[in-house]
Amino acid sequence: MLDELGWTPEQARAFLDRWQAMQRLAGSADPGERAEYERAVRSLGLRTEGVRASRDVPSDVKGGQAEGRRSRPPSDYREQFKAFMQGTSGP
């Protein structure tokens, strides 16, 4: 796996240490540490919690919504999507 990632054993250990530190922050009762975790997750283009697919919401809560939920494009396509939206917004 290290060869596939192009990592040295030291880089893998450092990654694992950072991952474990983030797990500790995620479960922390300290609001500052929790905020640090949430900032790190958002910097990766992810959401920390509270996002459910529309199919997971009971139908009585949906209120008869006919269209799907809107979500952000994947981070790899964000700039292309932004250019598309600006190009289609009209004069």
C-alpha positions in Angstrom: 0.0 0.0 0.0 2.9 2.4 0.7 4.2 1.9 -2.8 0.7 2.7 -4.2 0.6 5.9 -2.2 4.2 6.8 -2.7 4.7 7.1 1.0 7.6 6.2 3.3 6.9 4.3 6.5 7.6 7.5 8.4 4.9 9.3 6.3 2.4 6.6 7.0 3.1 6.8 10.7 2.7 10.6 10.7 -0.6 10.2 8.8 -1.8 7.6 11.3 -0.8 9.9 14.2 -2.7 12.8 12.7 -5.8 10.6 12.0 -5.8 9.4 15.6 -5.5 13.0 16.8 -8.5 14.0 14.6 -10.5 11.2 16.1 -9.8 12.5 19.6 -10.9 16.0 18.6 -14.1 14.6 17.0 -15.1 13.1 20.3 -13.9 15.9 22.5 -16.3 17.8 24.8 -14.2 20.9 24.4 -15.9 23.3 22.0 -12.6 24.7 20.7 -11.2 21.2 19.9 -14.5 20.2 18.3 -14.4 23.4 16.2 -10.9 22.6 15.1 -12.0 19.1 14.0 -15.0 20.6 12.0 -12.7 23.1 10.3 -10.3 20.4 9.3 -13.2 18.3 7.9 -14.7 21.2 6.0 -11.2 22.0 4.5 -11.4 18.6 2.9 -14.7 19.5 1.3 -16.6 17.2 3.6 -19.4 17.7 6.1 -19.1 16.7 9.7 -22.6 15.5 10.5 -26.3 16.1 10.0 -26.4 15.3 6.3 -28.9 12.6 5.3 -30.0 11.6 1.9 -33.6 12.6 1.1 -34.6 9.0 0.9 -33.6 8.6 4.6 -36.1 11.3 5.6 -39.6 9.9 6.5 -42.2 10.8 3.8 -44.3 12.7 6.3 -41.4 15.0 7.0 -40.6 15.6 3.3 -44.0 17.3 2.8 -44.5 15.9 -0.7 -41.2 17.2 -2.1 -40.9 16.2 -5.8 -37.4 17.2 -6.4 -34.2 15.7 -5.0 -31.9 17.5 -2.5 -29.3 19.8 -3.8 -25.7 19.1 -3.0 -22.3 20.7 -3.8 -20.3 19.2 -6.6 -17.3 17.1 -5.7 -14.2 19.2 -5.0 -12.5 18.0 -8.2 -15.3 19.5 -10.3 -16.1 22.6 -8.2 -14.3 25.1 -10.5 -15.8 23.6 -13.6 -19.3 23.7 -12.1 -18.8 27.3 -11.0 -17.8 28.3 -14.6 -20.8 26.4 -16.0 -23.2 28.2 -13.6 -21.7 31.6 -14.4 -21.9 30.8 -18.2 -25.6 29.8 -18.0 -26.7 32.7 -15.7 -27.3 34.9 -18.7 -26.1 38.3 -19.7 
